[in-house]
Amino acid sequence: MVRVLLLGAVHEAGLARLRARPEVELVALDETDEAGIDRDLPEADAVIVRTAPLPAARIARAPRLRVIAKHGVGVDNIDLAEASRRRIPVTVTATANATSVAEFAFAQLLALAKSTRAWDEAVRAGDWAARYHRTAVELAGKTLLVVGFGRIGARVAARALAFEMRVLAYDPYVCAERIRAAGCTSVADLDAVLPEVDAVSLHCPSTPQTRGMFDAQRLARLKPTAFLVNTARGGIVDEEALARALRGGRLAGAALDVFAREPLPASDPLLGVPGLLLSPHVAGITAESARRMALEAAENLLAALDGRLDRSVVANPEVLA
């Protein structure tokens, strides 16, 4: 038997894919069940994990572990170095939620440009005259900077182009030809281009190079009429600096789906910042993506056990050498 430990709820389609294999024994735990995870992980041959932390100490206590399948694309909660040391592949659902995140990111940009929350609040407060004191803006003709031109960033760019925006893309790991072929302009100097853009949408992973990327200095380079959207990872934007910029009128608006601390504490000062749209890390969660993520996570896990794993879905492909 192959013991598969499921940490967190996933779509039934993924569970059915695993149950179709007679040798698989599925053990499901709530992702907050710390005691249960520590108890059952040492006997697991494979793990499907959502947000539960898998630090080095936990991985080290799982001698039978052959694969860690992430239900999602971010591996921040997994000690990749320890998994690699043990030669355990860590897989991701590479394409499952790309469309969902891209749609959400662009929806947030539209919400900022069109002041949809302010209009809703005005009507509920009986303030019909608000329409004379606040002005929405058009996206057509504006310049969007996409930071990170992978599966999600490229989809956001396509949506922006459909809205007649000019799209710039910053990604040191993507060749300029690919960006140009998508109808966008490749930029090499992030700081130089910031003063000319009207909106920024972030789609890069959390790495030592990207953490704190949008600090006070970079935020100050943006126009006071600019918008910032982060559906990538918490910590890429300096939240305190962003709050100061919004409170000081040095930025027109921002939308955050990810945070340095999650869940966001009830006392967090971000909750009182004007011009800031907040959401609870839901950009990639739709009915369609939930099904795709569960299926991809299950398939990645089975492929690893069968020795047919696709390198393109492995976060540490060097272990496959």
Secondary structure, 3 states (H helix, E strand, C coil): CEEEEEECCCCHHHHHHHHCCCCEEEEEECCCCHHHHHHHHHHCCEEEECCCCECHHHHHCCCCCCEEEECCCCCCCECHHHHHHCCCCEECCCCCCHHHHHHHHHHHHHHHHHCHHHHHHHHHCCCHHHHHCCCCCCCCCCEEEEECCCHHHHHHHHHHHHCCCEEEEECCCCCHHHHHHCCCEECCCHHHHHHHCCEEEECCCCCCCCCCCECHHHHHHCCCCCEEEECCCCCCECHHHHHHHHHCCCCCEEEECCCCCCCCCCCCHHHHCCCEEECCCCCCCCHHHHHHHHHHHHHHHHHHHHCCCCHHHECCHHHHC
